[in-house]
Amino acid sequence: MKAKVIVTLKKSILDPQGSAVERSLKTMGYPVDSVRIGKFMEVTLAEANKAKAEEVMDEICRKLLANPVIEDYFFELEG
């Protein structure tokens, strides 16, 4: 089963990288309101049971892929 994971900074956390990209895009004339930078990961699990795979992915995200103090994450399973 494949999981697609997206990790982003929480809304309350400043995103200097996103702000820099936003400024650059505005300077280039693009009509953007805001930019937030995050991470995208694909994880292939050797787990056929969807409920168990969701449980495992949630644990992986909390323990390794994201810092729950400053980051939000979500994932979707395929297969």
FIDO-867532 format. One line per field, with one value per residue: residue number from 0; residue in one letter; x, y, z of N, C-alpha, C in turn. Coordinates in steps of 0.02 Angstrom, whole numbers, plus 50000, padded with zeros to 5 digits. Layout:
# residues N
resi <- NUM,...
resn <- A,...
n.u <- X,...
n.v <- Y,...
n.w <- Z,...
ca.u <- X,...
ca.v <- Y,...
ca.w <- Z,...
c.u <- X,...
c.v <- Y,...
c.w <- Z,...
END
This chain:
# residues 79
resi <- 0,1,2,3,4,5,6,7,8,9,10,11,12,13,14,15,16,17,18,19,20,21,22,23,24,25,26,27,28,29,30,31,32,33,34,35,36,37,38,39,40,41,42,43,44,45,46,47,48,49,50,51,52,53,54,55,56,57,58,59,60,61,62,63,64,65,66,67,68,69,70,71,72,73,74,75,76,77,78
resn <- M,K,A,K,V,I,V,T,L,K,K,S,I,L,D,P,Q,G,S,A,V,E,R,S,L,K,T,M,G,Y,P,V,D,S,V,R,I,G,K,F,M,E,V,T,L,A,E,A,N,K,A,K,A,E,E,V,M,D,E,I,C,R,K,L,L,A,N,P,V,I,E,D,Y,F,F,E,L,E,G
n.u <- 50043,50027,50071,50037,50110,50094,50175,50165,50206,50126,49988,50010,50146,50286,50338,50475,50538,50429,50379,50483,50476,50348,50364,50454,50376,50275,50351,50384,50266,50158,49994,49984,49923,49973,50108,50153,50277,50310,50331,50333,50304,50320,50273,50294,50206,50217,50088,49929,49805,49694,49652,49750,49862,49836,49847,49982,50045,50006,50075,50208,50215,50195,50305,50422,50417,50358,50358,50258,50238,50263,50221,50094,50017,49958,49895,49862,49803,49840,49786
n.v <- 49942,50112,50268,50439,50578,50736,50869,51015,51178,51233,51347,51451,51464,51551,51561,51581,51542,51518,51649,51716,51658,51698,51840,51846,51793,51888,52000,51959,51977,51891,51851,51816,51771,51712,51605,51447,51337,51164,50986,50841,50669,50499,50344,50173,50043,49881,49822,49758,49778,49909,49987,49955,50001,50139,50167,50134,50227,50348,50341,50338,50464,50549,50513,50524,50587,50712,50858,50867,50978,51096,51070,51020,50873,50768,50622,50511,50353,50236,50099
n.w <- 50000,49960,50029,50022,50085,50161,50235,50327,50392,50542,50542,50633,50640,50583,50413,50338,50218,50132,50131,50065,49937,49903,49897,49789,49685,49678,49641,49514,49453,49472,49527,49675,49837,49954,50008,50064,50117,50108,50139,50036,50033,49980,50036,50037,50101,50175,50200,50197,50254,50268,50380,50475,50405,50402,50538,50560,50473,50531,50651,50602,50543,50656,50736,50658,50525,50539,50644,50771,50855,50785,50657,50540,50474,50342,50263,50126,50078,49950,49855
ca.u <- 50000,50067,50044,50062,50112,50110,50191,50171,50209,50061,49972,50036,50219,50311,50369,50518,50550,50368,50376,50532,50448,50291,50390,50483,50321,50242,50397,50380,50201,50107,49944,49980,49905,50020,50143,50178,50320,50303,50366,50292,50338,50283,50296,50262,50201,50203,50029,49870,49746,49693,49648,49817,49908,49823,49875,50055,50066,49997,50131,50268,50214,50204,50370,50480,50411,50335,50366,50190,50236,50261,50199,50035,50028,49904,49915,49809,49826,49819,49797
ca.v <- 50000,50173,50326,50504,50617,50807,50899,51087,51214,51255,51416,51499,51465,51591,51522,51628,51517,51533,51722,51735,51637,51743,51905,51838,51785,51954,52041,51935,51996,51840,51874,51768,51799,51687,51542,51408,51284,51102,50926,50788,50604,50438,50288,50110,49999,49810,49810,49753,49800,49982,50015,49946,50045,50207,50169,50134,50290,50401,50335,50358,50537,50580,50498,50536,50630,50779,50880,50888,51041,51153,51050,50979,50824,50725,50572,50471,50287,50210,50027
ca.w <- 50000,49955,50063,50002,50147,50154,50300,50321,50455,50567,50522,50681,50635,50527,50359,50302,50150,50095,50122,50013,49873,49891,49875,49722,49637,49670,49602,49445,49426,49482,49576,49731,49903,50004,49991,50121,50093,50146,50115,50009,50035,49963,50077,50019,50159,50164,50242,50154,50291,50265,50447,50505,50368,50427,50605,50553,50443,50581,50698,50566,50536,50722,50766,50616,50466,50557,50714,50788,50891,50738,50591,50528,50421,50323,50214,50097,50057,49885,49847
c.u <- 50045,50031,50078,50054,50131,50119,50200,50178,50138,50051,50003,50112,50240,50346,50413,50532,50488,50361,50423,50506,50389,50314,50418,50428,50285,50285,50395,50312,50146,50059,49934,49961,49954,50051,50166,50218,50311,50344,50316,50334,50292,50314,50258,50264,50188,50146,49968,49807,49746,49691,49716,49867,49898,49854,49951,50079,50059,50056,50196,50271,50228,50275,50430,50471,50391,50351,50298,50184,50228,50234,50133,50052,49962,49929,49853,49840,49798,49832,49761
c.v <- 50062,50229,50388,50550,50689,50835,50974,51118,51233,51328,51468,51505,51505,51546,51569,51606,51532,51608,51746,51717,51682,51811,51900,51832,51851,52001,52022,51949,51944,51861,51823,51804,51776,51622,51511,51350,51222,51046,50876,50724,50549,50381,50226,50064,49927,49790,49812,49780,49876,50014,50011,49993,50118,50216,50175,50201,50348,50400,50357,50434,50572,50572,50519,50589,50702,50794,50907,50954,51100,51135,51012,50928,50792,50677,50539,50406,50269,50135,49985
c.w <- 50000,49991,50035,50063,50131,50225,50288,50391,50477,50548,50568,50679,50574,50477,50317,50230,50106,50082,50068,49944,49854,49864,49804,49670,49625,49629,49528,49414,49434,49537,49633,49795,49956,49979,50057,50091,50138,50116,50089,50009,50011,50002,50054,50080,50138,50211,50198,50188,50296,50334,50482,50472,50391,50496,50602,50525,50492,50630,50665,50560,50602,50748,50724,50562,50483,50630,50734,50826,50843,50669,50593,50474,50403,50270,50185,50072,49989,49885,49898
END
